Amino acid sequence: MAALVVVPGAFVLHMTAPDSAFEPDVEPVGIFRGVGVVKDVQATTGAITLDHDEIKGCMPAMEMMFRVQSPSLSADLRPGDAIAFDLDAARYTIIGVRRVAPAAAASEVIARP
């Protein structure tokens, strides 16, 4: 079962974790660390679409597009790259990113059961 969730800033999320017990009591605030696989990078804005694991205390695993603080953060990323990232939860904006594995090796780094 999939659900569509609308987040401030007009992002539409496709959640694929129906069995998840994740139900935040309050809107997450702060900087959170996450890992995921790049699905797309928008050339004009640098926004990154990620298939990310659960971001503990912030959101369940899902595929989602995130804004980036600066387009330079995503300039060298390619679809399939595995990344670790810092997320400003109040703005749903990636403020730091590090490539963990290039596209060819990403499936070995991020593996979900």
C-alpha positions in Angstrom: 0.0 0.0 0.0 1.4 3.4 -0.9 0.4 6.8 0.4 0.9 10.3 -0.9 2.0 12.9 1.6 2.2 16.6 0.9 5.0 18.5 2.7 5.3 22.3 3.1 7.1 23.5 0.0 4.9 21.6 -2.5 6.9 18.4 -2.5 4.9 15.2 -3.1 6.3 12.1 -1.4 5.6 8.5 -2.4 5.9 6.5 0.8 6.4 2.8 0.5 6.7 1.7 4.1 3.1 0.9 5.1 4.2 -1.4 7.9 6.4 1.3 9.5 5.5 2.3 13.0 6.9 5.8 12.3 4.4 8.4 13.4 6.0 11.6 14.6 4.3 13.4 17.5 5.7 16.7 16.5 7.3 18.2 13.4 11.0 17.3 13.4 13.4 20.1 14.0 17.2 20.0 13.8 19.9 18.5 11.7 19.5 14.8 10.9 21.9 12.4 9.1 20.7 10.0 6.4 21.9 7.6 3.7 20.4 6.9 0.4 20.8 6.3 -3.3 20.5 9.2 -5.8 17.7 8.7 -8.3 17.9 12.1 -10.0 19.6 15.5 -9.8 17.8 18.5 -11.2 20.2 20.4 -13.4 18.8 23.9 -12.8 18.4 23.8 -9.0 20.6 20.9 -7.9 17.6 19.3 -6.0 18.2 15.6 -5.4 15.7 12.8 -5.6 16.8 10.1 -3.2 15.6 6.6 -2.3 16.7 6.9 1.4 16.6 4.7 4.4 14.7 5.7 7.6 16.1 9.0 9.0 15.7 8.2 12.7 13.6 10.8 14.5 12.7 12.5 11.2 11.0 10.3 8.6 10.5 6.8 7.4 12.3 5.3 4.4 11.0 6.6 1.1 11.8 8.1 -2.3 11.7 11.9 -2.0 13.1 15.0 -3.7 15.1 17.4 -1.4 16.2 20.9 -2.0 19.9 21.6 -1.5 21.4 24.5 0.3 23.7 25.2 -2.7 23.6 23.5 -6.1 27.4 22.9 -5.7 26.4 20.2 -3.1 25.0 18.0 -5.9 27.0 19.1 -8.8 29.2 15.9 -8.9 26.4 13.4 -8.0 25.0 11.0 -10.5 21.9 8.6 -10.4 22.9 5.5 -8.6 25.5 7.1 -6.3 25.1 6.1 -2.6 25.4 9.2 -0.4 25.4 10.2 3.3 23.7 13.5 3.9 22.8 16.1 6.5 19.3 17.3 6.4 17.8 20.5 8.0 14.5 19.0 8.9 12.7 22.3 9.4 13.4 23.3 5.7 13.6 19.7 4.3 16.9 20.9 2.8 20.2 19.0 2.4 23.0 21.1 3.9 25.8 18.6 3.5 26.5 15.5 1.3 29.2 12.9 0.9 29.4 10.2 -1.8 29.8 6.9 0.0 30.0 4.8 -3.3 29.8 5.6 -7.0 26.8 4.3 -9.0 28.4 1.0 -9.9 29.1 0.0 -6.3 26.1 1.7 -4.6 23.9 -1.5 -4.5 26.6 -3.2 -2.4 26.7 -0.3 0.2 22.9 0.4 0.7 21.0 -2.9 1.0 17.5 -3.1 2.5 16.0 -6.4 3.6 
